[in-house]
Amino acid sequence: MNAKLQNNNFSKRLKTMLKVDFRRMFTMPTVWIMLGVSLALPILILVMTSFMGGTTVNPQTGVEETVETFTNVWQAIGSAGGAMAMDLTSMCNINLLYFLAAIFVCLFVGEDFRSGYVKNLFTVRSKKLDYVLSKTIVLFVAAVGMFVLYFVGAMIGGGIAGLSFDVAAVGATAGGIVACMISKVFFALVFVSIALTLAVVGKQRLWLSILGSLAAGMLLFTMIPMMTPLNSGAFNVVLCVLGGPLFAVGLGAVSNVILNKTSLV
Amino acid sequence: MNAIEIRNLTKTFGEKRAVDGLNMTVPQGAIYGFIGENGSGKSTTEKLICGLIQPSGGEIKLWGKDYRDQTVRSQIGVLIEAPGCYPNYSVWNNMKLQAANLGIENEDQEIRRVLHLVRMDGAASNKFKNCSLGMKQRIGIAFALLGNPALLVLDEPINGLDADGMRIMREMLTNLSRRGTTVLISSHILGELEKIATHYGIIRGGKMLREMTAEELNANCPTFVALKTDDMQKARAILERAFGRVEYDEDHGELRVFGKTTAEDVAKYLFENFGIAVSEIRTAKINLEEYYIDLMQEGR
């Protein structure tokens, strides 16, 4: 048998790689757990904090203190104005998903290296760009799913907790919230690409990529409310819709170089 | 045309030279037995061929093209060290992923075909992590066979296989080779390798020590007369004076007389001149394992 040397063009290679990644993602229990957590998290946060009644007892001093809890369901999505306050509503909102998404990226990519599956992938693929691009797309889709489910969960949780749905009360508009969600979803590409690059650097060392991603996430965490406030406008949308993919392209190129220059097994 | 051509290949890990100016030629359709001690650079060379690690220098060509060329890479099936499967996925789902990776159209049919080839039809629904070592090895071979690759790179594929598994493996590789598939196979089980290999490459310290065909190996392996007597020490001294090279083989507890002589001549010489009776005598040939051990000892 002579080798059937066929020229697999970029689109065919990307198509097969996407097929592998999507098929794997939807047969992976972790993705369903992550999506479930994304849905359950806002319900738990909103319902549980509503039971706190706005007060808590400091265990050290025994003094009753007032806690800024959720009064409006949109606080679970973000805050208007863009500045991040150090209170419960600012810390426990949809922005937590960026960390969850980063952990999922590390688990998804790390498993390729830990299981040795990369041997199968890269023996028949010399272009590492297919891998980076496919992973970015698939993990972005997963992140979008997580954000959508969090949004749905927030609505359900808000309903159960009896919170206000008044948009104006939080200084936003319906359009602003839509723009905010679009901005947040595209901003996820920044976290996805950072975690992807760190996962490629860490390879089998999952702990390294997870810790790195969380550390990078902490550095970026204060930026998120500024980039994606609840009253987002066209500027925020354009910034995130263009900036997110551009950032992903830049870091994707770095991941590609790392894969090309380092040992894969 | 040669399926693999390697020139001056070098791979260093820090100070250590794992592969040191290696030259290697694997003709199309050959079953190339790649032999060497632990740490001699076999697996590293195989990983380099498959593009899993980057060479520090030298050239690798597959069917005359650079090994990084996408057109040649899609023609390689690989089993290096352990099979690369997701442990929590079933064997079937793992194979579906690889079939998608290869862009195979009739995925289910192809997966059934390769699982049948390695007699693992019944294991498709098992989680990979629950498979035994031998089963994993067979599944790894099935993985490598997906999509009918023109080049198979198999690192220690018969480790953990039972007798039946080894037989199936032998038959399968021989059939594939007849159809033109090139097989690069490394193994420490030289007896098994000798049954199927058409070419050999012996590597030491990252350098190719010797490359030869099975016919050349056969010609290089001397025949000898093996015998047993009651007084081996005395017989050895006598035979050494008369025939030159005589060795005592501890494994078989026999004396081996090398050179152009026959069993009859040796027995007659001992009995007629010294009254030493021979209890067992046969003519045999050095096998691959013995040849390899001799070669390794020569270099030390």
HADDOCK unambig.tbl for C-alpha pairs under 7 A between the chains (distance, minus, plus):
assign (segid A and resid 1 and name CA) (segid B and resid 150 and name CA) 6.89 0.50 0.50
assign (segid A and resid 1 and name CA) (segid B and resid 179 and name CA) 5.68 0.50 0.50
assign (segid A and resid 1 and name CA) (segid B and resid 180 and name CA) 3.99 0.50 0.50
assign (segid A and resid 1 and name CA) (segid B and resid 181 and name CA) 5.89 0.50 0.50
assign (segid A and resid 2 and name CA) (segid B and resid 180 and name CA) 6.78 0.50 0.50
assign (segid A and resid 3 and name CA) (segid B and resid 75 and name CA) 6.68 0.50 0.50
assign (segid A and resid 3 and name CA) (segid B and resid 150 and name CA) 5.27 0.50 0.50
assign (segid A and resid 5 and name CA) (segid B and resid 71 and name CA) 5.08 0.50 0.50
assign (segid A and resid 5 and name CA) (segid B and resid 72 and name CA) 5.93 0.50 0.50
assign (segid A and resid 6 and name CA) (segid B and resid 71 and name CA) 5.37 0.50 0.50
assign (segid A and resid 7 and name CA) (segid B and resid 71 and name CA) 5.17 0.50 0.50
assign (segid A and resid 8 and name CA) (segid B and resid 71 and name CA) 6.73 0.50 0.50
assign (segid A and resid 16 and name CA) (segid B and resid 100 and name CA) 5.84 0.50 0.50
assign (segid A and resid 16 and name CA) (segid B and resid 101 and name CA) 5.43 0.50 0.50
assign (segid A and resid 16 and name CA) (segid B and resid 103 and name CA) 5.79 0.50 0.50
assign (segid A and resid 17 and name CA) (segid B and resid 101 and name CA) 5.90 0.50 0.50
assign (segid A and resid 19 and name CA) (segid B and resid 100 and name CA) 6.31 0.50 0.50
assign (segid A and resid 20 and name CA) (segid B and resid 97 and name CA) 5.33 0.50 0.50
assign (segid A and resid 20 and name CA) (segid B and resid 100 and name CA) 5.67 0.50 0.50
assign (segid A and resid 20 and name CA) (segid B and resid 101 and name CA) 5.87 0.50 0.50
assign (segid A and resid 115 and name CA) (segid B and resid 84 and name CA) 5.79 0.50 0.50
assign (segid A and resid 115 and name CA) (segid B and resid 85 and name CA) 5.82 0.50 0.50
assign (segid A and resid 115 and name CA) (segid B and resid 86 and name CA) 5.39 0.50 0.50
assign (segid A and resid 115 and name CA) (segid B and resid 87 and name CA) 6.88 0.50 0.50
assign (segid A and resid 116 and name CA) (segid B and resid 84 and name CA) 4.20 0.50 0.50
assign (segid A and resid 116 and name CA) (segid B and resid 85 and name CA) 6.56 0.50 0.50
assign (segid A and resid 117 and name CA) (segid B and resid 84 and name CA) 4.14 0.50 0.50
assign (segid A and resid 117 and name CA) (segid B and resid 85 and name CA) 5.43 0.50 0.50
assign (segid A and resid 117 and name CA) (segid B and resid 86 and name CA) 6.83 0.50 0.50
assign (segid A and resid 119 and name CA) (segid B and resid 52 and name CA) 6.77 0.50 0.50
assign (segid A and resid 119 and name CA) (segid B and resid 84 and name CA) 6.23 0.50 0.50
assign (segid A and resid 120 and name CA) (segid B and resid 84 and name CA) 6.46 0.50 0.50
assign (segid A and resid 121 and name CA) (segid B and resid 101 and name CA) 6.92 0.50 0.50
assign (segid A and resid 122 and name CA) (segid B and resid 52 and name CA) 6.66 0.50 0.50
assign (segid A and resid 123 and name CA) (segid B and resid 50 and name CA) 4.99 0.50 0.50
assign (segid A and resid 123 and name CA) (segid B and resid 51 and name CA) 6.08 0.50 0.50
assign (segid A and resid 123 and name CA) (segid B and resid 52 and name CA) 6.72 0.50 0.50
assign (segid A and resid 123 and name CA) (segid B and resid 73 and name CA) 6.39 0.50 0.50
assign (segid A and resid 123 and name CA) (segid B and resid 76 and name CA) 6.87 0.50 0.50
assign (segid A and resid 124 and name CA) (segid B and resid 73 and name CA) 4.67 0.50 0.50
assign (segid A and resid 124 and name CA) (segid B and resid 74 and name CA) 4.43 0.50 0.50
assign (segid A and resid 124 and name CA) (segid B and resid 76 and name CA) 6.40 0.50 0.50
assign (segid A and resid 125 and name CA) (segid B and resid 70 and name CA) 6.44 0.50 0.50
assign (segid A and resid 125 and name CA) (segid B and resid 73 and name CA) 6.31 0.50 0.50
assign (segid A and resid 125 and name CA) (segid B and resid 74 and name CA) 6.81 0.50 0.50
assign (segid A and resid 126 and name CA) (segid B and resid 68 and name CA) 5.58 0.50 0.50
assign (segid A and resid 126 and name CA) (segid B and resid 69 and name CA) 6.85 0.50 0.50
assign (segid A and resid 126 and name CA) (segid B and resid 70 and name CA) 5.65 0.50 0.50
assign (segid A and resid 126 and name CA) (segid B and resid 73 and name CA) 6.80 0.50 0.50
assign (segid A and resid 261 and name CA) (segid B and resid 54 and name CA) 6.77 0.50 0.50
assign (segid A and resid 262 and name CA) (segid B and resid 53 and name CA) 6.76 0.50 0.50
assign (segid A and resid 262 and name CA) (segid B and resid 54 and name CA) 6.89 0.50 0.50
assign (segid A and resid 263 and name CA) (segid B and resid 52 and name CA) 6.17 0.50 0.50
assign (segid A and resid 263 and name CA) (segid B and resid 53 and name CA) 4.37 0.50 0.50
assign (segid A and resid 263 and name CA) (segid B and resid 54 and name CA) 6.49 0.50 0.50
assign (segid A and resid 264 and name CA) (segid B and resid 52 and name CA) 5.29 0.50 0.50
assign (segid A and resid 264 and name CA) (segid B and resid 53 and name CA) 6.07 0.50 0.50
assign (segid A and resid 265 and name CA) (segid B and resid 52 and name CA) 6.46 0.50 0.50
